[in-house]
Amino acid sequence: MTKNMGVADRAVRVLVALGIAGLYATGQISGTVAAVLGVLAVVFVATSLISWCPLYLPLGLSTMGKK
């Protein structure tokens, strides 16, 4: 796996995941919406940790910047 996520991309994903966690913790989301957003938050954190997003491959995207 070649890294395809830059620092800013990773930071935004973690912030979004924290926002989803905050919404859940305060009871603003629940049920199916909470489950779907929870899975999305876990995926965002996981992809941020490994700096690789599988969705970027077929789209030919990379946020790593120029080498």
ZAKOL-654867 format. One line per 3 residues: number of its first residue (from 0); their letters; for each residue x, y, z of C-alpha. Coordinates in nm, 2 decimals, always signed. Example, Ala and Ser with C-alpha at 12.3 -4.5 7.8 and 13.67 -1.06 7.14 Angstrom:
BEGIN
0> as> +1.23,-0.45,+0.78 ~ +1.37,-0.11,+0.71
END
This chain:
BEGIN
0> mtk> +0.00,+0.00,+0.00 ~ +0.14,+0.33,-0.11 ~ +0.03,+0.62,+0.11
3> nmg> -0.22,+0.85,-0.06 ~ -0.33,+1.08,+0.22 ~ -0.16,+1.40,+0.32
6> vad> -0.15,+1.55,+0.67 ~ -0.44,+1.79,+0.62 ~ -0.66,+1.51,+0.48
9> rav> -0.58,+1.29,+0.78 ~ -0.65,+1.58,+1.03 ~ -0.99,+1.66,+0.87
12> rvl> -1.09,+1.30,+0.89 ~ -1.00,+1.27,+1.26 ~ -1.19,+1.60,+1.33
15> val> -1.50,+1.47,+1.15 ~ -1.48,+1.15,+1.35 ~ -1.45,+1.34,+1.67
18> gia> -1.75,+1.55,+1.57 ~ -1.96,+1.24,+1.51 ~ -1.85,+1.10,+1.84
21> gly> -1.95,+1.43,+2.01 ~ -2.29,+1.42,+1.84 ~ -2.35,+1.07,+1.96
24> atg> -2.22,+1.15,+2.31 ~ -2.46,+1.44,+2.35 ~ -2.76,+1.24,+2.22
27> qis> -2.81,+1.44,+1.91 ~ -2.79,+1.14,+1.68 ~ -2.93,+0.79,+1.76
30> gtv> -3.05,+0.47,+1.59 ~ -2.96,+0.39,+1.23 ~ -2.81,+0.73,+1.17
33> aav> -2.58,+0.69,+1.47 ~ -2.48,+0.34,+1.35 ~ -2.40,+0.45,+1.00
36> lgv> -2.21,+0.76,+1.11 ~ -2.03,+0.55,+1.37 ~ -1.90,+0.31,+1.11
39> lav> -1.80,+0.61,+0.89 ~ -1.61,+0.76,+1.19 ~ -1.42,+0.43,+1.25
42> vfv> -1.33,+0.41,+0.88 ~ -1.21,+0.77,+0.89 ~ -0.99,+0.71,+1.19
45> ats> -0.85,+0.38,+1.05 ~ -0.76,+0.53,+0.72 ~ -0.60,+0.83,+0.89
48> lis> -0.38,+0.60,+1.10 ~ -0.25,+0.41,+0.80 ~ -0.25,+0.71,+0.56
51> wcp> -0.42,+0.51,+0.29 ~ -0.77,+0.54,+0.15 ~ -0.89,+0.26,-0.07
54> lyl> -1.15,+0.48,-0.23 ~ -0.88,+0.71,-0.37 ~ -0.73,+0.42,-0.58
57> plg> -1.01,+0.38,-0.85 ~ -1.05,+0.76,-0.85 ~ -0.68,+0.82,-0.90
60> lst> -0.66,+1.06,-0.61 ~ -0.38,+1.15,-0.38 ~ -0.35,+1.43,-0.12
63> mgk> +0.02,+1.36,-0.05 ~ +0.13,+1.67,-0.24 ~ +0.43,+1.68,-0.47
66> k> +0.74,+1.48,-0.40
END
